[in-house]
Amino acid sequence: MNITRLALDAMGGDSAPEIVIKGADAAKAKNPSLEFVFVGDAAQIKPFLSRSNNLKNASIVQADDKVESDENVSQAVRKGKNTSMWKAIEEVKEGRCDAVVSAGNTGALMAMSKLQLRPMEGVTRPAIATFLPTAQRQVCMLDLGANIECDAENLVQFGIMGAAFSRSILDIQTPSIGLLNVGEEDQKGHNYLREAADILSDPSNEMNYQGFVEGTDITKGAVDVVVTDGFTGNVALKTAEGTAILVTDLLKKAFKESLLTRIAYLLARAALMRMRKRLDPRVHNGAVFLGLNGIAVKSHGGTDAIGYASAINVAASLVEHGFMPDVQKALKKYTSQNQAENARKEA
C-alpha cells in the first residue's frame, strides 16, 4: 500500500485544532493509506488526538505561533517561520510530506506557499482552483482570487493547469476549456480575453478550447474548465455558494408552511437529501494552489469536520493521481511551442 503523507496546519481555521483533527480522523477512516503530520501547539493538539482511534500514530511538529484570520499578508509573512502555516508548508518543501492542507488565511497561505514552494517553470502567476457542482458533472474553475488582474498569458496558463487538474481528479482525458465572458460572441469582452482565446484555439497548442462561456454556462456544465481572472472568479464562487444556501433555506421554509407541505416533504425527503448533498459546499471544499512546485490545498476557514475531510481528500487525490508530473509536462510543452513560435516570428 502506497502511503500518502499530508502536513496539516492544525492551528488554521475558525475551530482549530478540533475540526482539523476530526476531519483527519474521518478521512483516515475511509482511506487507511493516509498519514498525517499535525503542525501547531502540541499542548492543544494532543487532547484531541487522544480521542481518535485512527490517528494514534500521527506526528506533531511544534509551532509556537499561528497566522490569524484577519492578519494582512505582510504581517503574516514577517512572523512566518514561527507559525504553524509556514512550518506545515516547510514539510512539503523539505520532502517530508506530499502535500499541505490549511484552513487558515488565504492570502498568507498563497504568499508563504509561493515563497517556499516557488512557482513552476513557465508559470507567471499561480492560481486558486476548485470544483463546483453542475447539472452534468463537476466543473473546475480558476482563478478564484489569487490574481485580481490578469493578462492573456495568465489565462492561457490557467487553462493548461485547470485541464491537468481535471484529468487528475475527474479522470477526463481531454477536458474542454471555456473563457468566462459577458457573451459568447467573439467580439465581446476585453482585449486580453480575445488574445487568450486566439492562443487557446490555436490547433498547435492541442487544447480542447470551446470558446467564451457566460455565467449561466457554469452551472449547466457546458465545459469542464472555466477560466477567468481572480476578481471575477471569486465573485462567481461566493455567489454560487450563497445561492446554494439560499435554495436550501427557502425549501426548508416552504416545507414548514402547513400540514400538507410537511407531508409533501416526507414524500420527497429522499430526493431532497440527494439534492442537498449535491449542493453541499462541504462536499466540494478544498481549493488548490495550481502552478507551484508542491501541492497546497486551502480549506474553508469555517468548515466542519466533513468539509475538512473533503479538503484532505482533494490533496490525497492529487498526490495519488500524479498531478504534479502531468501539469509540469503540459506547461513545458506549451512553453516550448510558444518559444518556437516567437523565434519564427522574429526570424
URPE-V489456 format. One record per backbone hydrogen bond with DSSP energy under -0.5 kcal/mol. CO is the residue of the C=O (numbers start at 0). NH is the residue of the N-H. E is the energy in kcal/mol with one decimal. If there is no record, write none. Layout:
CO & NH & E
CO & NH & E
//
This chain:
2 & 4 & -0.6
3 & 5 & -0.6
3 & 34 & -2.6
4 & 97 & -3.3
4 & 98 & -0.9
5 & 7 & -0.5
5 & 36 & -2.4
6 & 8 & -0.5
6 & 100 & -2.4
7 & 9 & -1.5
7 & 38 & -2.7
8 & 11 & -1.5
9 & 16 & -0.6
12 & 15 & -1.0
14 & 18 & -2.1
16 & 20 & -2.3
17 & 21 & -2.5
18 & 22 & -2.6
19 & 23 & -2.1
20 & 24 & -2.4
21 & 25 & -2.2
22 & 26 & -2.3
23 & 27 & -2.7
24 & 28 & -1.8
25 & 29 & -1.0
26 & 30 & -1.8
30 & 33 & -1.8
32 & 3 & -2.2
34 & 5 & -2.9
35 & 58 & -2.0
36 & 7 & -2.9
36 & 38 & -0.5
37 & 39 & -0.6
37 & 60 & -2.7
38 & 9 & -1.5
38 & 10 & -0.7
39 & 41 & -0.8
39 & 62 & -1.5
40 & 43 & -1.1
40 & 44 & -2.0
41 & 45 & -2.6
43 & 47 & -0.6
44 & 47 & -0.7
44 & 48 & -2.0
45 & 49 & -2.3
47 & 50 & -0.9
48 & 51 & -1.7
54 & 57 & -1.5
58 & 37 & -2.9
59 & 61 & -0.5
60 & 39 & -2.3
64 & 83 & -1.4
65 & 67 & -0.5
67 & 70 & -1.2
71 & 75 & -2.2
72 & 76 & -2.6
73 & 77 & -2.0
74 & 78 & -1.6
76 & 79 & -1.0
78 & 81 & -1.6
79 & 82 & -2.4
81 & 64 & -1.9
82 & 86 & -2.1
83 & 87 & -1.9
84 & 88 & -2.0
85 & 89 & -2.2
86 & 90 & -1.2
87 & 91 & -0.8
88 & 91 & -0.9
88 & 92 & -2.3
89 & 93 & -2.5
90 & 95 & -1.8
90 & 96 & -1.7
91 & 94 & -1.4
97 & 294 & -0.6
98 & 6 & -2.8
99 & 296 & -2.7
100 & 8 & -2.5
101 & 298 & -2.8
104 & 108 & -2.4
105 & 109 & -2.5
106 & 110 & -2.4
107 & 111 & -2.8
108 & 112 & -2.2
109 & 113 & -2.4
110 & 114 & -2.1
111 & 115 & -2.1
112 & 116 & -2.8
112 & 117 & -0.8
113 & 117 & -0.9
117 & 292 & -2.4
119 & 122 & -2.1
121 & 123 & -0.6
126 & 289 & -2.9
127 & 142 & -0.6
127 & 143 & -0.9
128 & 287 & -3.2
129 & 140 & -2.6
131 & 138 & -2.5
138 & 131 & -2.6
139 & 225 & -3.1
140 & 129 & -1.5
141 & 227 & -2.3
146 & 229 & -2.9
146 & 230 & -0.5
147 & 230 & -0.7
150 & 154 & -1.8
151 & 155 & -2.1
152 & 156 & -2.3
153 & 157 & -2.2
154 & 158 & -2.1
155 & 159 & -2.1
156 & 160 & -2.6
157 & 161 & -3.0
158 & 162 & -2.0
159 & 163 & -1.8
160 & 164 & -2.3
161 & 165 & -2.2
162 & 166 & -2.2
163 & 167 & -2.0
164 & 168 & -2.4
165 & 169 & -2.0
165 & 170 & -0.6
165 & 171 & -0.9
166 & 170 & -0.7
170 & 172 & -0.6
171 & 174 & -0.6
174 & 207 & -0.5
175 & 223 & -0.8
175 & 224 & -2.1
176 & 209 & -3.3
176 & 210 & -0.5
177 & 179 & -0.5
177 & 226 & -2.8
178 & 212 & -2.7
184 & 187 & -1.6
189 & 193 & -1.6
190 & 194 & -2.4
191 & 195 & -2.2
192 & 196 & -2.2
193 & 197 & -1.9
194 & 198 & -1.7
195 & 199 & -2.8
196 & 200 & -2.0
198 & 201 & -1.1
201 & 204 & -1.9
202 & 205 & -1.4
206 & 208 & -2.2
207 & 176 & -2.6
210 & 178 & -1.5
212 & 180 & -2.8
213 & 216 & -1.2
213 & 217 & -0.6
214 & 217 & -1.1
214 & 218 & -0.7
215 & 219 & -1.0
216 & 220 & -1.0
216 & 221 & -2.1
217 & 220 & -0.8
218 & 134 & -2.7
223 & 139 & -3.0
224 & 177 & -2.7
224 & 226 & -0.6
225 & 141 & -2.1
226 & 179 & -2.6
228 & 232 & -2.5
229 & 233 & -2.1
230 & 234 & -1.9
231 & 235 & -2.5
232 & 236 & -2.4
233 & 237 & -2.5
234 & 238 & -2.2
235 & 239 & -2.3
236 & 240 & -2.5
237 & 241 & -2.4
238 & 242 & -2.3
239 & 243 & -2.1
240 & 244 & -1.9
241 & 245 & -2.4
242 & 246 & -2.7
243 & 247 & -1.9
244 & 248 & -2.4
245 & 249 & -2.7
246 & 250 & -2.1
247 & 251 & -2.0
248 & 252 & -2.2
249 & 253 & -2.5
250 & 254 & -2.1
251 & 255 & -0.5
252 & 255 & -0.9
253 & 256 & -1.0
257 & 261 & -1.8
258 & 262 & -2.1
259 & 263 & -2.5
260 & 264 & -2.0
261 & 265 & -1.9
262 & 266 & -1.9
263 & 267 & -1.9
264 & 268 & -0.8
267 & 271 & -2.5
268 & 272 & -2.4
269 & 273 & -1.7
270 & 274 & -2.1
271 & 275 & -2.7
272 & 276 & -2.3
273 & 277 & -1.9
274 & 278 & -1.9
275 & 279 & -1.1
279 & 282 & -1.2
279 & 283 & -0.8
281 & 284 & -1.2
286 & 297 & -3.8
287 & 128 & -2.4
287 & 289 & -1.1
288 & 291 & -0.6
289 & 126 & -2.0
290 & 119 & -2.8
291 & 293 & -1.6
293 & 295 & -0.6
294 & 99 & -2.2
295 & 288 & -2.5
296 & 101 & -2.2
296 & 298 & -0.5
297 & 286 & -2.9
299 & 302 & -1.1
300 & 13 & -2.8
300 & 14 & -0.5
303 & 307 & -2.5
304 & 308 & -2.4
305 & 309 & -1.6
306 & 310 & -1.8
307 & 311 & -2.2
308 & 312 & -2.2
309 & 313 & -1.9
310 & 314 & -2.0
311 & 315 & -2.6
312 & 316 & -2.4
313 & 317 & -2.1
314 & 318 & -1.8
315 & 319 & -2.8
316 & 320 & -2.1
317 & 322 & -2.3
318 & 321 & -1.2
321 & 325 & -1.4
322 & 326 & -2.5
323 & 327 & -2.2
324 & 328 & -2.2
325 & 329 & -2.1
326 & 330 & -2.4
327 & 331 & -2.3
328 & 332 & -2.1
329 & 333 & -2.0
330 & 334 & -2.7
331 & 335 & -2.3
332 & 336 & -2.1
333 & 337 & -2.6
334 & 338 & -2.5
335 & 339 & -2.2
336 & 340 & -2.2
337 & 341 & -2.3
338 & 342 & -2.2
339 & 343 & -2.0
340 & 344 & -2.0
341 & 345 & -1.8
342 & 346 & -1.3
//
